[in-house]
Amino acid sequence: MDMNKEDLKIELRAVKFSENGGLRVLEYRISPDQDLKYYKEHRWFCGLVKFKTISKYSTSWKRPVTFFNGTISKYYGENDPVSNNYPIFIYTKHEFENWKSTYKTYGELINAIKRIDQEQRSEYRIDREKLLENIRPWY
């Protein structure tokens, strides 16, 4: 039970995004073929009572979302969950195989998702600032 969550092996899959199209999105789960137990710390009564219980990490499939700087994103606030958060689209089998071979652990995948998110947000902030500069009134 010494396993750190970031070191846990993961499984990836690309599922169809729509019924008619060939577009797919990335999903991951922590592989069930490993020791998933960890100690969960509990604190009751403002930390006066502390104890640990044994828990297990979930192996259910999850669809990560990242910020996407699309054509119209700059018209919405950065934290608008409907407009700017999208799943990771997979366009080809080769691209999916590249994801599978590159990211083997939970930590590697989450760091990659965070990096993609930060890159998209950086581009968004530049685009958003240009938009706001153009629509601000002149005094």
Backbone hydrogen bonds in HBPLUS format (Angstrom, degrees):
<---DONOR---> <-ACCEPTOR-->    atom                        ^
c    i                          cat <-CA-CA->   ^        H-A-AA   ^      H-
h    n   atom  resd res      DA  || num        DHA   H-A  angle D-A-AA Bond
n    s   type  num  typ     dist DA aas  dist angle  dist       angle   num
A0007-ASP N   A0004-ASN O   2.96 MM   3  5.44 147.7  2.07 113.6 123.1     1
A0008-LEU N   A0005-LYS O   3.14 MM   3  5.42 164.8  2.16 111.7 116.5     2
A0107-GLY N   A0006-GLU O   2.88 MM 101  3.85 154.8  1.94 120.2 118.0     3
A0106-TYR N   A0008-LEU O   2.85 MM  98  5.66 151.6  1.93 161.3 170.9     4
A0031-SER N   A0009-LYS O   2.94 MM  22  5.67 161.5  1.98 132.4 137.9     5
A0010-ILE N   A0104-LYS O   3.09 MM  94  5.94 153.5  2.16 144.9 144.2     6
A0011-GLU N   A0029-ARG O   2.84 MM  18  5.45 155.8  1.90 158.4 165.6     7
A0029-ARG N   A0011-GLU O   3.02 MM  18  5.45 141.2  2.17 149.1 156.6     8
A0013-ARG N   A0027-GLU O   2.93 MM  14  5.33 151.2  2.02 149.9 150.7     9
A0027-GLU N   A0013-ARG O   2.83 MM  14  5.33 149.3  1.92 165.0 166.4    10
A0015-VAL N   A0025-VAL O   2.96 MM  10  5.49 148.2  2.06 159.1 155.5    11
A0025-VAL N   A0015-VAL O   2.82 MM  10  5.49 152.5  1.89 151.6 158.0    12
A0017-PHE N   A0023-LEU O   2.87 MM   6  5.71 169.5  1.88 150.2 146.9    13
A0024-ARG N   A0090-ILE O   3.38 MM  66  5.15 155.9  2.44 153.7 154.5    14
A0090-ILE N   A0024-ARG O   2.74 MM  66  5.15 170.9  1.75 140.7 141.6    15
A0026-LEU N   A0088-ILE O   2.92 MM  62  5.55 154.2  1.99 156.3 164.8    16
A0028-TYR N   A0062-LYS O   2.91 MM  34  5.44 156.8  1.96 152.4 159.0    17
A0062-LYS N   A0028-TYR O   2.79 MM  34  5.44 159.5  1.83 157.8 164.7    18
A0057-TYR N   A0036-LEU O   2.98 MM  21  5.37 150.2  2.07 137.7 144.7    19
A0038-TYR N   A0055-SER O   2.85 MM  17  5.41 149.2  1.95 143.7 148.6    20
A0055-SER N   A0038-TYR O   2.80 MM  17  5.41 170.1  1.81 166.3 169.8    21
A0040-LYS N   A0053-THR O   2.77 MM  13  5.34 167.8  1.79 163.9 166.4    22
A0053-THR N   A0040-LYS O   2.95 MM  13  5.34 154.6  2.02 143.1 149.9    23
A0042-HIS N   A0051-PHE O   2.73 MM   9  5.39 165.3  1.75 173.1 178.4    24
A0051-PHE N   A0042-HIS O   3.11 MM   9  5.39 156.9  2.16 142.4 147.7    25
A0044-TRP N   A0049-VAL O   2.80 MM   5  5.08 169.4  1.82 155.5 159.1    26
A0047-GLY N   A0044-TRP O   3.15 MM   3  5.32 123.6  2.49 100.1 114.4    27
A0049-VAL N   A0044-TRP O   3.14 MM   5  5.08 175.8  2.15 147.0 145.7    28
A0048-LEU N   A0045-PHE O   3.10 MM   3  5.47 162.2  2.13 112.6 118.3    29
A0066-THR N   A0086-TYR O   2.83 MM  20  5.62 158.8  1.88 162.8 161.3    30
A0086-TYR N   A0066-THR O   2.93 MM  20  5.62 166.1  1.95 162.6 160.9    31
A0068-PHE N   A0084-ASN O   2.72 MM  16  5.36 150.9  1.80 155.2 163.1    32
A0073-SER N   A0070-GLY O   3.37 MM   3  5.13 152.6  2.45  95.8 103.7    33
A0075-TYR N   A0072-ILE O   3.08 MM   3  5.72 160.3  2.12 119.5 125.4    34
A0076-TYR N   A0073-SER O   2.95 MM   3  5.57 167.8  1.96 124.6 128.1    35
A0080-ASP N   A0077-GLY O   3.18 MM   3  5.40 162.2  2.22 117.1 116.4    36
A0084-ASN N   A0080-ASP O   3.36 MM   4  6.14 165.4  2.38 154.0 157.5    37
A0096-PHE N   A0092-THR O   3.15 MM   4  6.49 156.1  2.21 145.1 151.2    38
A0097-GLU N   A0093-LYS O   2.89 MM   4  6.18 161.8  1.93 152.6 157.4    39
A0098-ASN N   A0094-HIS O   2.98 MM   4  6.22 145.8  2.10 143.7 153.1    40
A0099-TRP N   A0095-GLU O   3.06 MM   4  6.46 151.3  2.15 145.9 152.8    41
A0100-LYS N   A0096-PHE O   2.96 MM   4  6.32 161.8  2.00 155.0 159.8    42
A0101-SER N   A0097-GLU O   2.94 MM   4  6.14 155.0  2.01 146.6 152.8    43
A0102-THR N   A0098-ASN O   3.00 MM   4  6.00 141.7  2.15 143.4 153.1    44
A0103-TYR N   A0099-TRP O   3.01 MM   4  5.96 170.1  2.02 155.9 157.9    45
A0109-LEU N   A0105-THR O   3.13 MM   4  6.41 164.7  2.16 154.0 157.8    46
A0110-ILE N   A0106-TYR O   2.94 MM   4  6.12 172.0  1.95 158.4 160.7    47
A0111-ASN N   A0107-GLY O   2.98 MM   4  6.04 159.2  2.02 146.5 152.5    48
A0112-ALA N   A0108-GLU O   3.05 MM   4  6.23 151.1  2.14 142.3 150.1    49
A0113-ILE N   A0109-LEU O   2.92 MM   4  6.23 158.2  1.97 153.7 159.9    50
A0114-LYS N   A0110-ILE O   2.92 MM   4  6.13 158.6  1.97 148.7 154.5    51
A0115-ARG N   A0111-ASN O   2.94 MM   4  6.13 152.1  2.02 142.4 150.1    52
A0116-ILE N   A0112-ALA O   2.95 MM   4  6.22 163.2  1.98 152.8 156.4    53
A0117-ASP N   A0113-ILE O   2.96 MM   4  6.11 161.3  2.00 148.0 153.6    54
A0118-GLN N   A0114-LYS O   2.92 MM   4  6.14 160.0  1.96 149.1 154.0    55
A0119-GLU N   A0115-ARG O   2.98 MM   4  6.21 158.6  2.03 151.2 156.7    56
A0120-GLN N   A0116-ILE O   3.05 MM   4  6.25 166.0  2.07 153.4 156.8    57
A0121-ARG N   A0117-ASP O   2.95 MM   4  6.16 155.7  2.01 148.8 156.0    58
A0122-SER N   A0118-GLN O   2.95 MM   4  6.10 152.0  2.03 145.3 152.3    59
A0123-GLU N   A0119-GLU O   3.18 MM   4  6.48 161.8  2.21 149.7 153.4    60
A0124-TYR N   A0120-GLN O   2.93 MM   4  6.12 157.1  1.98 145.7 152.9    61
A0125-ARG N   A0121-ARG O   2.90 MM   4  6.09 159.8  1.94 150.8 154.8    62
A0126-ILE N   A0122-SER O   3.33 MM   4  6.60 153.0  2.41 144.0 150.0    63
A0127-ASP N   A0123-GLU O   3.07 MM   4  6.36 168.2  2.08 154.4 157.4    64
A0128-ARG N   A0124-TYR O   2.70 MM   4  5.85 163.1  1.73 160.8 166.2    65
A0129-GLU N   A0125-ARG O   3.00 MM   4  6.00 157.9  2.05 138.5 144.4    66
A0130-LYS N   A0126-ILE O   3.12 MM   4  6.37 157.3  2.17 148.4 154.2    67
A0131-LEU N   A0127-ASP O   3.03 MM   4  6.30 158.9  2.08 148.2 153.9    68
A0132-LEU N   A0128-ARG O   2.88 MM   4  6.13 168.5  1.89 156.8 159.6    69
A0133-GLU N   A0129-GLU O   2.92 MM   4  6.03 150.8  2.01 143.9 152.0    70
A0134-ASN N   A0130-LYS O   3.11 MM   4  6.34 149.2  2.21 144.3 151.7    71
A0134-ASN N   A0131-LEU O   3.11 MM   3  5.22 120.5  2.48  97.3 111.7    72
A0135-ILE N   A0131-LEU O   3.09 MM   4  6.40 141.5  2.25 148.3 159.1    73
A0136-ARG N   A0132-LEU O   3.03 MM   4  5.94 130.1  2.29 145.0 154.2    74
